[in-house]
Amino acid sequence: MKRTRLKRKRPLKAKSPKRALTDALDCLLRQVVVLRDRDCVACKAGAKPGRGGGLEVAHILPKGQWPNLRYNLANVRLLCHRCHFHRAHKDPFFWFNVVGHAHMQELRFRARTLKKPDRKLEKIMLEQEIERYMGGKA
């Protein structure tokens, strides 16, 4: 039986250069955080088999409210799905228990004082961090 290809009602849009850079930065950020933390920082659960491994990059201060800290490594930690969505998003004191009060104060200070970062420089910085954690093997 011959299969016919379905036609889309609307063709797929090409990604804008800004969106392509954001996607690349998100991918690099995940790689750095996985290399740095390796396991869930809250419950110490390791990666599970399968796509993604069940570990997620979680922002301490939300990236929607604090876009200047989106790719700041001090603002991200690796959490398992359960800790990310059932604890970090619902318990207002979760991050104080995980990273401590002093770290939270430092992040809030950075959030208020940082200027809008250059995305291309952030990409270079994340690539250097990957090389550092890989020991120059990347």
C-alpha positions as CSV (number, residue, x, y, z in Angstrom):
1,M,0.0,0.0,0.0
2,K,1.4,3.3,-1.0
3,R,1.6,6.0,1.6
4,T,0.8,9.6,0.6
5,R,2.5,12.4,2.4
6,L,0.1,14.7,4.3
7,K,0.2,18.3,3.3
8,R,0.3,21.0,6.0
9,K,-2.3,23.7,5.9
10,R,0.4,26.2,6.8
11,P,4.1,25.6,6.0
12,L,6.5,25.5,8.9
13,K,8.1,28.8,9.6
14,A,11.8,29.2,9.6
15,K,13.3,30.1,13.0
16,S,14.3,33.7,13.3
17,P,18.0,34.2,14.1
18,K,17.1,35.4,17.6
19,R,15.0,32.3,18.3
20,A,17.7,30.0,16.9
21,L,20.3,31.7,19.2
22,T,17.9,31.3,22.2
23,D,17.4,27.6,21.4
24,A,21.2,27.0,21.1
25,L,21.8,28.8,24.4
26,D,19.1,26.7,26.2
27,C,20.8,23.5,24.9
28,L,24.3,24.7,26.0
29,L,22.9,25.7,29.4
30,R,21.4,22.2,29.9
31,Q,24.7,20.6,29.0
32,V,26.7,22.8,31.5
33,V,24.2,22.2,34.3
34,V,24.1,18.4,33.7
35,L,27.9,18.3,33.7
36,R,28.1,20.4,36.9
37,D,25.4,18.9,39.0
38,R,25.0,15.4,37.6
39,D,22.1,14.5,39.9
40,C,19.0,16.2,41.3
41,V,20.4,18.7,43.9
42,A,17.3,18.2,46.2
43,C,16.8,14.5,46.4
44,K,20.0,13.2,44.8
45,A,18.1,11.1,42.2
46,G,20.2,10.2,39.2
47,A,19.3,10.2,35.5
48,K,16.8,7.6,34.4
49,P,17.1,5.8,31.1
50,G,15.4,7.4,28.2
51,R,15.2,10.7,26.5
52,G,16.2,13.5,28.8
53,G,16.9,11.2,31.7
54,G,14.2,12.7,33.8
55,L,16.4,15.6,34.9
56,E,15.4,19.2,34.2
57,V,17.1,22.6,34.4
58,A,15.3,24.7,37.0
59,H,15.7,28.4,37.4
60,I,15.8,29.6,41.0
61,L,14.5,33.1,40.1
62,P,12.0,32.6,37.2
63,K,13.4,33.4,33.8
64,G,10.1,35.2,32.8
65,Q,10.4,37.6,35.7
66,W,14.2,37.9,35.7
67,P,15.3,37.6,32.0
68,N,18.8,38.9,32.8
69,L,19.5,35.8,34.9
70,R,18.2,33.3,32.3
71,Y,21.6,32.0,31.4
72,N,23.4,32.8,34.7
73,L,24.8,29.6,36.1
74,A,24.2,30.8,39.7
75,N,20.5,30.9,39.0
76,V,20.1,27.3,37.6
77,R,20.2,23.9,39.3
78,L,19.4,20.4,38.1
79,L,16.3,18.8,39.5
80,C,14.3,15.7,38.8
81,H,10.8,16.1,37.5
82,R,9.2,15.4,40.8
83,C,11.3,18.0,42.7
84,H,11.0,20.6,39.9
85,F,7.2,20.6,39.5
86,H,5.9,19.2,42.7
87,R,8.2,20.9,45.1
88,A,10.0,23.9,43.5
89,H,6.9,25.3,41.9
90,K,4.6,24.8,44.9
91,D,6.7,25.3,48.0
92,P,7.8,29.0,48.4
93,F,10.7,28.0,50.7
94,F,12.0,25.2,48.6
95,W,15.0,27.1,47.2
96,F,15.9,28.5,50.6
97,N,16.3,24.9,51.8
98,V,18.3,23.9,48.8
99,V,20.7,26.8,48.1
100,G,20.4,28.8,51.3
101,H,19.4,32.3,52.3
102,A,22.7,34.0,51.4
103,H,22.6,32.6,47.8
104,M,19.1,33.8,47.4
105,Q,20.0,37.3,48.5
106,E,23.0,37.4,46.2
107,L,20.8,36.3,43.3
108,R,18.3,39.1,44.0
109,F,21.1,41.6,44.2
110,R,22.5,40.4,40.8
111,A,19.0,40.5,39.3
112,R,18.6,44.2,40.3
113,T,22.1,45.3,39.2
114,L,22.8,43.3,36.0
115,K,22.3,45.0,32.7
116,K,20.8,43.2,29.7
117,P,23.5,40.6,28.7
118,D,24.8,40.0,25.2
119,R,23.5,36.6,24.0
120,K,26.6,36.0,21.8
121,L,28.9,36.5,24.8
122,E,26.8,34.2,26.9
123,K,27.1,31.5,24.2
124,I,30.9,31.8,24.3
125,M,30.9,31.7,28.1
126,L,28.7,28.6,28.2
127,E,30.9,26.8,25.6
128,Q,33.9,27.6,27.8
129,E,32.1,26.2,30.8
130,I,31.4,22.9,28.9
131,E,35.1,22.7,28.0
132,R,36.0,23.3,31.6
133,Y,33.7,20.6,33.0
134,M,34.8,18.1,30.2
135,G,38.4,18.7,31.1
136,G,39.3,20.0,27.6
137,K,37.9,16.8,25.9
138,A,35.0,18.6,24.1
